[in-house]
């Protein structure tokens, strides 16, 4: 419940102050009307990442054997399959629902709690789905782009989806708060380590880190919601803003 209250407070605070800032700027970015709020939050997040999360991720990658890293990533990916199958069901995608259910069943059992991605070797590929995508599937507009403290990019549509995903993740069901926080910490560091290589590529594309990351996030969400059925111009035009 504390996590849910946090999301609600942050959401309405950013919307309130962001709309006030937007009302005085006739030339605000259509996709990012809260830019005057988002950029400072992004800068703070980036500074914290530079001194904390990135060094931890580099250290994790250095001392952890690749097979162990793979198993850690597989474990958390398997937990996410619950979110996938429920949202595939809500979107009326029986085939995708069957794939998600198959992946969850196979990897949890044969894959030893999800440590090994046996399902992928059988042709059952992981495809990310969440409640934000479900809302988009039924026509909900993304709304304003939002950068959350520590949690990073989202949108008015995707923020409720984050809350739902958090509630559907088995980690939130654990009564042992200490153990739960350790697992969440490992997940964060593992995810950050996987992003290290992509970060180097991104830095070569543009020096405007804020705009680049915003465009990547929004375009990726557009791509996911349409199941890849999106005009390439829609994905590239944002970089010319």
C-alpha positions as CSV (number, residue, x, y, z in Angstrom):
1,X,0.0,0.0,0.0
2,X,2.9,2.4,0.7
3,X,4.2,1.9,-2.8
4,X,0.7,2.6,-4.3
5,X,0.4,5.8,-2.2
6,X,3.9,6.9,-3.3
7,X,2.9,6.5,-7.0
8,X,-0.3,8.4,-6.5
9,X,1.3,11.3,-4.7
10,X,4.2,11.6,-7.2
11,X,1.8,11.4,-10.1
12,X,-0.6,14.2,-9.1
13,X,2.3,16.4,-7.8
14,X,4.0,16.2,-11.1
15,X,0.8,16.7,-13.1
16,X,-0.2,19.7,-11.0
17,X,3.0,21.6,-11.1
18,X,3.8,20.5,-14.7
19,X,0.5,21.8,-16.0
20,X,1.2,25.1,-14.3
21,X,4.5,25.3,-16.0
22,X,3.0,24.2,-19.3
23,X,0.3,26.9,-19.2
24,X,2.9,29.6,-19.5
25,X,4.8,28.0,-22.4
26,X,3.0,28.1,-25.7
27,X,5.9,26.3,-27.4
28,X,6.1,23.3,-25.1
29,X,6.9,19.9,-26.6
30,X,3.6,18.2,-27.4
31,X,4.9,14.9,-26.1
32,X,6.7,16.5,-23.1
33,X,4.6,19.3,-21.7
34,X,6.1,18.7,-18.2
35,X,9.7,19.2,-19.5
36,X,10.5,22.0,-17.0
37,X,9.8,19.5,-14.2
38,X,11.1,16.4,-15.9
39,X,14.6,17.7,-16.8
40,X,15.7,18.6,-13.3
41,X,14.4,15.2,-12.0
42,X,16.2,13.5,-14.8
43,X,19.4,15.3,-13.9
44,X,19.1,14.3,-10.3
45,X,18.4,10.7,-11.3
46,X,21.4,10.7,-13.7
47,X,23.7,12.1,-10.9
48,X,22.6,9.4,-8.4
49,X,23.0,6.7,-11.1
50,X,26.6,7.9,-11.8
51,X,27.7,7.7,-8.2
52,X,25.7,4.7,-7.1
53,X,23.9,2.4,-9.5
54,X,26.3,2.5,-12.4
55,X,29.4,1.6,-10.3
56,X,27.5,-1.2,-8.6
57,X,26.4,-2.5,-12.0
58,X,30.0,-2.4,-13.3
59,X,31.2,-4.2,-10.2
60,X,28.4,-6.8,-10.4
61,X,29.3,-7.5,-14.0
62,X,33.0,-7.8,-13.2
63,X,32.7,-10.3,-10.3
64,X,29.7,-12.3,-11.4
65,X,30.2,-15.1,-13.9
66,X,28.1,-14.8,-17.1
67,X,26.2,-18.0,-16.4
68,X,25.1,-16.7,-13.0
69,X,24.1,-13.3,-14.6
70,X,22.0,-15.2,-17.1
71,X,20.2,-17.2,-14.4
72,X,19.6,-14.0,-12.4
73,X,18.1,-12.3,-15.4
74,X,16.0,-15.4,-16.2
75,X,14.7,-15.6,-12.7
76,X,13.3,-12.0,-12.7
77,X,12.1,-12.4,-16.3
78,X,10.1,-15.4,-15.2
79,X,8.4,-13.5,-12.4
80,X,7.4,-10.9,-15.0
81,X,5.5,-13.6,-17.0
82,X,2.6,-13.3,-14.6
83,X,2.1,-9.7,-15.7
84,X,2.4,-10.8,-19.3
85,X,-0.2,-13.6,-19.2
86,X,-2.8,-11.5,-17.4
87,X,-2.4,-8.6,-19.8
88,X,-2.5,-10.9,-22.8
89,X,-5.8,-12.2,-21.4
90,X,-7.1,-8.7,-20.9
91,X,-6.2,-7.8,-24.5
92,X,-7.9,-10.9,-25.9
93,X,-4.8,-12.5,-27.2
94,X,-5.3,-16.3,-26.6
95,X,-2.1,-17.4,-28.4
96,X,0.1,-14.9,-26.6
97,X,-1.6,-15.9,-23.3
98,X,-0.9,-19.6,-24.0
99,X,2.8,-18.7,-24.7
100,X,3.1,-16.7,-21.4
101,X,1.4,-19.5,-19.4
102,X,3.6,-22.1,-21.1
103,X,6.7,-20.1,-20.3
104,X,5.7,-19.6,-16.7
105,X,4.9,-23.3,-16.2
106,X,7.9,-24.7,-18.0
107,X,10.5,-22.3,-16.6
108,X,9.2,-22.5,-13.0
109,X,9.3,-26.3,-13.1
110,X,11.9,-27.6,-15.5
111,X,13.8,-24.3,-15.4
112,X,14.2,-24.6,-11.6
113,X,12.2,-21.6,-10.5
114,X,13.0,-19.7,-13.6
115,X,16.8,-19.8,-13.3
116,X,17.0,-21.4,-16.8
117,X,14.9,-20.3,-19.8
118,X,14.0,-23.7,-21.1
119,X,10.8,-22.3,-22.7
120,X,12.8,-20.2,-25.2
121,X,14.7,-23.3,-26.4
122,X,11.3,-24.8,-27.1
123,X,10.3,-21.8,-29.2
124,X,8.2,-20.0,-26.6
125,X,9.6,-16.5,-26.8
126,X,9.2,-13.8,-24.1
127,X,7.2,-10.8,-25.2
128,X,6.7,-8.0,-22.7
129,X,3.2,-7.0,-21.8
130,X,1.9,-4.7,-19.0
131,X,-1.2,-2.8,-18.0
132,X,0.0,0.4,-19.7
133,X,0.1,-1.6,-23.0
134,X,-3.4,-2.9,-22.3
135,X,-4.7,0.6,-21.8
136,X,-3.0,1.6,-25.1
137,X,-4.4,-1.4,-26.8
138,X,-7.9,-0.1,-26.0
139,X,-7.0,3.4,-27.3
140,X,-5.8,5.3,-24.3
141,X,-3.4,8.0,-25.3
142,X,0.0,8.1,-23.7
143,X,-0.6,11.6,-22.2
144,X,2.3,13.6,-20.9
145,X,5.8,12.1,-20.5
146,X,6.8,11.9,-16.9
147,X,10.2,11.3,-15.2
148,X,9.8,9.9,-11.7
149,X,12.4,10.4,-9.0
150,X,14.7,7.3,-9.0
151,X,12.2,5.2,-11.0
152,X,12.8,7.0,-14.3
153,X,10.6,7.5,-17.4
154,X,6.9,6.8,-17.7
155,X,3.8,8.5,-18.9
156,X,0.3,9.4,-17.6
157,X,-1.0,6.2,-19.1
158,X,1.9,4.0,-18.1
159,X,2.2,5.1,-14.5
160,X,-1.0,3.1,-13.4
161,X,0.5,0.2,-15.3
162,X,3.6,0.4,-13.1
163,X,1.4,0.1,-10.1
164,X,-0.4,-2.9,-11.4
165,X,2.9,-4.6,-12.5
166,X,4.3,-4.0,-9.0
167,X,1.2,-5.6,-7.4
168,X,1.4,-8.6,-9.8
169,X,5.1,-9.2,-9.2
170,X,5.5,-12.1,-6.7
171,X,8.2,-10.1,-4.9
172,X,5.5,-7.8,-3.6
173,X,3.8,-10.8,-2.0
174,X,6.8,-11.6,0.3
175,X,6.2,-10.9,4.0
176,X,9.9,-10.8,4.7
177,X,10.7,-7.2,3.9
178,X,14.4,-7.5,4.2
179,X,14.6,-10.5,1.9
180,X,12.2,-8.8,-0.5
181,X,14.4,-5.6,-0.6
182,X,17.5,-7.7,-1.3
183,X,15.8,-9.3,-4.3
184,X,14.6,-6.0,-5.6
185,X,18.1,-4.6,-5.2
186,X,19.6,-7.5,-7.1
187,X,17.0,-7.0,-9.9
188,X,17.8,-3.3,-10.1
189,X,21.6,-3.9,-10.4
190,X,21.2,-6.7,-12.8
191,X,18.9,-4.6,-15.0
192,X,21.4,-1.7,-14.8
193,X,24.3,-4.0,-15.8
194,X,22.4,-5.1,-18.9
195,X,22.0,-1.5,-19.9
196,X,25.7,-0.6,-19.8
197,X,26.5,-1.6,-23.4
198,X,23.4,0.1,-24.7
199,X,24.4,3.2,-22.9
200,X,27.7,3.4,-24.7
201,X,25.8,3.2,-28.1
202,X,23.3,5.8,-27.0
203,X,26.1,8.3,-26.1
204,X,27.4,8.0,-29.7
205,X,24.0,8.8,-31.1
206,X,23.3,12.1,-29.3
207,X,24.9,14.2,-26.6
208,X,21.4,15.4,-25.6
209,X,20.9,12.6,-23.1
210,X,17.5,13.8,-21.8
211,X,15.9,14.1,-25.3
212,X,17.4,10.8,-26.5
213,X,16.2,8.8,-23.6
214,X,12.8,10.3,-23.8
215,X,12.4,9.5,-27.5
216,X,13.7,6.0,-27.0
217,X,11.2,5.4,-24.2
218,X,8.2,6.8,-26.0
219,X,9.0,5.1,-29.3
220,X,9.6,1.8,-27.6
221,X,6.2,2.1,-25.9
222,X,4.5,2.9,-29.2
223,X,6.2,-0.1,-30.8
224,X,5.2,-2.5,-28.0
225,X,1.6,-1.3,-27.8
226,X,1.2,-1.8,-31.6
227,X,3.0,-5.2,-31.4
228,X,5.5,-3.9,-33.8
229,X,3.0,-2.7,-36.4
230,X,4.0,0.9,-36.5
231,X,5.2,3.1,-39.3
232,X,9.0,3.6,-39.2
233,X,8.4,7.3,-39.8
234,X,6.5,7.5,-36.5
235,X,9.5,6.1,-34.7
236,X,12.1,8.3,-36.3
237,X,10.3,11.6,-36.7
238,X,10.6,12.3,-32.9
239,X,14.4,12.6,-33.2
240,X,14.0,15.6,-35.5
241,X,12.1,17.6,-32.9
